[in-house]
Amino acid sequence: MANQTLDLLTEYNTKALESLRALGDLNVTTAEWFINKQVELTNTLMEAGLQSSKEISAAKTPADAMEASGKLVQTVADTMSGYVKESAANATKTREEIKAVIDDAVKLNAEYANKAFETGVEVAKKTAKKAAA
């Protein structure tokens, strides 16, 4: 009976570790995505700023300079808006993936709690039989 209990615990721990590993992988993947997006965003904004600086420096009139500044503001607004939308979509996707892992872990716990209970009942019955004999 001890082997059955140890086998049950080993199996449970293996599956629980798989759940933890899945959560860890999701965290790493999500962090990498956000880091890459931040680098991309920074590069895009720096390039837009440099381009705008060139255009403002080359402006012949204040109106040309204002137009170049307006382009920069529009580029920044569009870029940030896109970043926020992508980030929100990625966060939503990740939330659903994490929810699925957690739901599976809850089912796993319920399944193994039942198995542990059944194993305990078996042990109790065998012990009672031996004591009665």
C-alpha positions in Angstrom: 0.0 0.0 0.0 2.9 2.3 0.7 4.1 1.9 -2.9 0.6 2.8 -4.1 0.7 6.0 -2.0 4.2 6.9 -3.1 3.3 6.3 -6.8 0.2 8.5 -6.4 2.3 11.3 -4.8 5.0 11.0 -7.4 2.5 11.1 -10.2 0.8 14.1 -8.6 4.0 16.0 -8.1 5.1 15.3 -11.6 1.9 16.7 -13.0 2.0 19.7 -10.6 5.5 20.4 -11.7 4.3 20.4 -15.3 1.7 23.0 -14.4 4.3 25.2 -12.7 6.6 24.8 -15.7 3.8 25.9 -18.1 3.2 29.0 -15.9 6.9 29.7 -15.9 7.1 29.3 -19.7 4.1 31.7 -20.1 5.7 34.3 -17.9 9.0 34.1 -19.8 7.3 34.2 -23.2 5.1 37.2 -22.1 8.1 39.0 -20.7 10.1 38.5 -23.8 7.2 39.7 -26.0 6.9 42.9 -23.9 10.6 43.5 -23.8 10.9 43.1 -27.6 7.9 45.4 -28.1 9.4 48.1 -25.8 12.7 47.9 -27.8 10.7 48.2 -31.1 8.7 51.1 -29.7 11.8 52.9 -28.5 13.5 52.4 -31.9 10.5 53.6 -33.8 10.1 56.7 -31.6 13.8 57.5 -31.8 13.8 57.2 -35.6 10.7 59.4 -35.8 12.3 62.0 -33.5 15.5 62.0 -35.6 13.6 62.4 -38.8 11.5 65.2 -37.3 14.6 67.0 -36.1 16.1 66.8 -39.6 12.8 68.2 -41.1 12.6 71.0 -38.5 16.2 71.9 -39.0 15.7 72.0 -42.8 12.5 74.0 -42.5 12.5 77.3 -44.4 9.6 78.8 -42.6 8.0 78.5 -39.2 5.0 76.9 -40.9 7.3 74.2 -42.3 8.7 73.6 -38.8 5.3 73.4 -37.3 4.2 70.9 -40.0 7.2 68.7 -39.2 6.4 68.9 -35.5 2.8 68.0 -36.2 4.0 64.9 -38.2 6.1 63.9 -35.2 3.2 64.2 -32.8 0.9 62.2 -35.2 3.6 59.5 -35.6 4.0 59.3 -31.8 0.3 59.1 -31.3 -0.2 56.4 -33.9 2.8 54.4 -32.7 1.7 54.5 -29.0 -1.9 53.7 -29.9 -0.8 50.7 -31.9 1.5 49.6 -29.0 -1.3 49.9 -26.5 -3.7 47.9 -28.7 -1.1 45.1 -29.3 -0.1 45.0 -25.6 -3.8 44.7 -24.6 -4.4 41.9 -27.1 -1.3 40.1 -25.9 -2.2 40.6 -22.2 -5.7 39.2 -23.0 -4.3 36.2 -24.8 -1.8 35.5 -22.0 -4.6 35.8 -19.4 -6.6 33.2 -21.2 -3.6 30.9 -21.4 -2.9 31.3 -17.7 -6.5 30.7 -16.9 -6.4 27.4 -18.8 -3.3 26.3 -16.9 -4.9 27.2 -13.6 -8.1 25.5 -14.5 -6.2 22.4 -15.4 -4.3 22.6 -12.1 -7.6 22.9 -10.2 -8.9 19.8 -12.0 -5.7 18.0 -11.2 -6.0 18.8 -7.5 -9.6 17.6 -7.4 -8.7 14.4 -9.2 -5.7 13.6 -6.9 -7.6 14.6 -3.8 -10.2 11.9 -4.8 -7.5 9.4 -5.5 -5.8 10.1 -2.2 -9.1 9.7 -0.4 -9.9 6.4 -2.1 -6.4 5.2 -1.3 -6.8 6.2 2.3 -10.1 4.3 2.4 -8.4 1.2 1.0 -5.6 1.4 3.5 -8.1 1.8 6.4 -10.1 -1.2 5.2 -7.0 -3.4 4.9 -5.8 -2.3 8.3 -9.2 -3.0 9.8 -9.2 -6.5 8.2 -5.8 -7.2 9.6 -6.7 -6.0 13.0 -9.9 -8.1 13.0 -8.0 -11.2 12.0 
